[in-house]
């Protein structure tokens, strides 16, 4: 499952690039990525000014180890790309993607700009965001239009609600079909699906940390790995929710230990009553006292594959967290040196 | 903007239903000569269609006729007159069927002095093949403004025993709303009557069911009984509180723009361009619903004078 180009995207803040206090302060929030918005949060009169800010903002948002990401305007794609394809940019979000030819055109322009501006070919990913019914209807064509499309999702949110003429927070999953179509296209093409299971939400709050954690945790349990939001309060809960905790890591090691024992005994599976085990010093299964579903555990090749993926993901998360911690430590050390 | 929230369907052979159909405030009346008419009464129902259409439309409702799939040709011949809004074609599975019906309506328009292209063709899908080929079906005629899945017919075709606690049509309904919206056709809900309970449903139950349909993307709902119409009209009309909310959204967003940003917090949510665009849509829809209601009121008043006591 892990992709060689995989950039972790557990958390990320989207902010108007024209609001300097957001851009200047975002680096220490702990985001995996920072999405500088040229689109819906920027008034039409400021589009040109917004473009002029991108190149110099990349190192600002990079300071804490976050990836620099940009959201361009659907209708201003060519001019926006010219302003955002610079060294340090890793991903360009293209909103309201509806046809494969739009993505192929973006790929051509990005390929040329990478060459002209000294960026390793193929570095910059395209986020083809599905936000309309037409986009859902053409999901596979869009997702397969360029190898730069590495993750894929959408089919929910305010634009989608507008296109369908539905309200956003209605207590049931009004987007279930579109999200399913888009996820299926992503999975069929071996792209990282950008999706989340439905959890009822009638407040529409963008700053509730408990909700952010619960959503991220549920998303991870469903095999999704990508977060993102609008408010600094949701960054840490998303990082936590998308990262396996110590008990889950111990459980995964235990599963793999038990699976290896099967190879010795020449069996393909075994069911273990975890409450009959005596806790030892080594890895052990998740506590089933609060969750009866966890008491009788089946160990087989599928469960072993799940555990192996969890450990691989946990390792990527730990590496990424170390990267960000080191980057932030460097900034602080430099600031301390300046102060003395 | 086509406002067709409630579509009252009645058997064209039911004289009592026909006599009062115009008076229930439905946006449209569908005269059914398919499932609702016994074969022995089909000829009579066909012969009286022009009168029935005129009667059903007195209250300002659009009038459509649901034809029989095997006899759509003869049924259309009987139905088409200047007062007819369009034909509901059930059970289409191939684009050729739709194109044939489209061409036939074109011929009838020419023969009967109806402006070319005015007659609508509404699709009522009844089979898995119809749902699967929905995109090609809708693309086969520019007359199509509305498309529906007849859930009772689909259940029968698939061997589904309807159980109100299970919903077998999540996928089909979602596909309908997405594909129709993508091509600019209005999806219309035809909920299975067994799911709807029956006479014991309260106004609030009906309002909730219709509101849920609206929040999946449907633009109207086919009513199998007049007692559904007021709840359905209300569900598909933006409520006063929704209109108030979006008026405030527009104000907040305008102030934000003036202050140099296009994202502003409001009531714990974030208001940006798509929310403001949605606000414009809802306010326009509200105005269009009011205009439709006024037109029906005027027609009703005029019908009342003509048929009054």
Interface residues (C-beta under 8 A of the other chain):
Chain A: X16 X18 X19 X39 X40 X41 X42 X43 X46 X132 X133 X134 X136 X137 X157 X158 X159 X161 X162 X163 X164 X165 X166 X167 X170 X172 X174 X176 X177 X178 X180 X181 X203 X204 X205 X206 X207 X230
Chain B: X135 X170 X171 X173 X174 X175 X177 X178 X179 X180 X181 X182 X212 X214 X215 X216 X217 X219 X242 X257 X260 X261 X262 X263 X268 X269 X270 X272 X273 X274 X275 X277 X278 X281 X285
